[in-house]
Amino acid sequence: MYSPKVDADLIPSLYWLAKARGVPMTRLVNACLRAMLDTMDAQRELAAVRRGHVTSGDEVIVGETVA
């Protein structure tokens, strides 16, 4: 299974936020990712990817725009 690496510049913020909340960093990151996935239109993005509208891993479709 693919396990992406978290960018090094994000680690300190994630560490301190997790510490302040009293949870492991992995639980915090999972909660952040789940919240993001719940709020974005994942079905629309998946359909766009399948149609070839997203050409780079750096592009994320949010609503009607590509960020």
C-alpha positions as CSV (number, residue, x, y, z in Angstrom):
1,M,0.0,0.0,0.0
2,Y,1.2,3.5,-0.9
3,S,2.1,5.6,2.2
4,P,2.8,9.2,1.2
5,K,5.4,11.2,3.2
6,V,4.2,14.3,5.0
7,D,6.3,17.4,4.0
8,A,8.9,18.2,6.6
9,D,7.8,21.8,7.0
10,L,4.3,20.5,8.2
11,I,5.7,18.3,11.0
12,P,6.3,20.9,13.7
13,S,2.8,22.4,13.4
14,L,1.3,18.9,13.4
15,Y,3.4,17.9,16.3
16,W,2.5,20.8,18.5
17,L,-1.2,20.7,17.6
18,A,-1.3,17.0,18.4
19,K,0.5,17.6,21.6
20,A,-1.9,20.4,22.6
21,R,-4.9,18.1,21.9
22,G,-3.3,15.1,23.6
23,V,-3.6,12.8,20.6
24,P,-1.0,11.0,18.5
25,M,0.1,12.9,15.3
26,T,-1.2,10.1,13.1
27,R,-4.7,10.4,14.6
28,L,-4.6,14.2,14.1
29,V,-3.4,13.8,10.5
30,N,-6.1,11.2,9.8
31,A,-8.8,13.5,11.3
32,C,-7.6,16.4,9.2
33,L,-7.7,14.4,6.0
34,R,-11.1,12.9,6.8
35,A,-12.5,16.4,7.5
36,M,-11.0,17.7,4.2
37,L,-12.4,14.7,2.2
38,D,-15.8,15.2,3.9
39,T,-16.0,18.8,2.9
40,M,-14.8,18.6,-0.7
41,D,-16.8,17.3,-3.6
42,A,-14.9,14.0,-3.9
43,Q,-17.2,12.5,-6.5
44,R,-16.7,15.5,-8.9
45,E,-13.0,15.4,-8.4
46,L,-12.8,11.6,-9.1
47,A,-14.9,12.1,-12.2
48,A,-12.6,14.8,-13.4
49,V,-9.5,12.7,-12.8
50,R,-11.1,9.8,-14.7
51,R,-11.7,12.2,-17.6
52,G,-8.1,13.4,-17.5
53,H,-8.8,16.9,-16.2
54,V,-6.2,16.7,-13.4
55,T,-2.7,16.3,-14.9
56,S,-0.6,16.7,-11.8
57,G,-0.5,15.5,-8.2
58,D,-0.1,19.1,-7.2
59,E,-3.5,20.1,-8.6
60,V,-6.6,19.6,-6.5
61,I,-10.1,20.4,-7.7
62,V,-12.0,22.3,-5.1
63,G,-15.5,23.2,-6.1
64,E,-15.3,24.6,-9.6
65,T,-11.6,25.6,-9.5
66,V,-8.3,23.9,-9.7
67,A,-6.0,24.9,-6.9
